[in-house]
Amino acid sequence: MDPEVQNFAQVMAILVPSIVVLIASGVIGHRYVIRTEHGAAPRPSKIDDERFTRLEQAVEAVAIEVERISEGQRFVTRVLAERNGALERLHGVERVITPH
């Protein structure tokens, strides 16, 4: 398998679940706000507090992993660019890399 495709698949394997978790937490928060606006604010139980604490910890862990993956992706991209530049200099090819 092409290394770039494999790197992309690894990034997506982390990114997609983290987006799902963020959306789910947003929906839960939105429902909580709607309930509190339409009546007396429900008193959160200890179980809810523990669940939200675990959810916060899980989101933080996912964010850390996504950051690690992005650092690895930047490193691999830089190494590949340096390797391609060395090969081009060896073969006498001039190439300009433009930002996108």
C-alpha positions in Angstrom: 0.0 0.0 0.0 1.2 3.5 -0.8 2.7 5.1 2.3 0.7 8.3 1.7 -2.5 6.4 1.5 -1.7 4.5 4.7 -0.8 7.8 6.5 -4.1 9.3 5.3 -6.0 6.2 6.5 -4.4 6.4 9.9 -5.2 10.1 10.3 -8.8 9.5 9.3 -9.1 6.5 11.7 -8.5 9.0 14.5 -10.1 12.1 13.1 -13.5 10.6 12.3 -14.2 9.1 15.8 -13.0 12.3 17.4 -15.4 14.4 15.3 -18.2 12.0 16.2 -17.4 12.5 19.9 -17.3 16.2 19.6 -20.7 16.3 17.8 -22.3 14.0 20.3 -21.1 16.1 23.2 -22.5 19.2 21.4 -25.9 17.6 21.0 -25.9 16.5 24.6 -25.0 20.0 25.7 -27.6 21.6 23.5 -30.3 19.3 24.9 -29.2 20.2 28.4 -29.5 23.9 27.6 -33.0 23.4 26.1 -34.2 21.5 29.1 -32.9 24.1 31.5 -34.6 27.0 29.6 -38.0 25.3 29.6 -38.3 24.5 33.2 -36.4 24.1 36.5 -32.8 23.2 35.9 -32.5 19.5 36.7 -30.0 18.7 39.3 -27.2 16.6 37.7 -26.7 13.3 39.5 -23.4 12.0 40.6 -23.6 9.4 37.7 -24.0 12.2 35.2 -21.0 14.1 36.6 -18.9 10.9 36.4 -20.0 10.3 32.8 -19.2 13.9 31.8 -15.9 13.7 33.5 -15.0 10.5 31.6 -16.3 12.1 28.4 -14.1 15.1 28.9 -11.1 12.9 29.6 -11.8 10.9 26.5 -12.1 14.0 24.3 -8.8 15.3 25.7 -7.1 12.0 25.0 -8.4 12.0 21.4 -7.2 15.6 21.0 -3.7 14.6 22.2 -3.6 11.6 19.8 -4.8 13.7 16.9 -2.0 16.2 17.7 0.6 13.3 17.7 -0.7 12.0 14.4 -0.5 15.5 12.8 3.1 15.9 14.1 4.0 12.5 12.6 2.3 13.5 9.3 4.3 16.8 9.2 7.5 14.8 9.9 6.8 12.2 7.2 5.9 15.0 4.7 9.1 16.9 5.5 11.3 13.7 5.2 9.6 12.8 1.8 10.1 16.4 0.6 13.8 16.3 1.6 14.3 12.9 0.0 12.6 14.0 -3.3 14.7 17.2 -3.3 17.9 15.1 -2.8 16.9 12.8 -5.7 16.1 15.8 -8.0 19.4 17.4 -7.2 21.1 14.1 -8.0 19.4 14.0 -11.4 19.8 17.7 -12.0 16.1 18.5 -12.0 15.0 22.0 -10.8 11.6 22.1 -9.1 9.7 24.8 -7.2 7.4 23.8 -4.4 4.5 26.3 -4.0 2.3 26.6 -1.0 -1.4 25.6 -1.3 
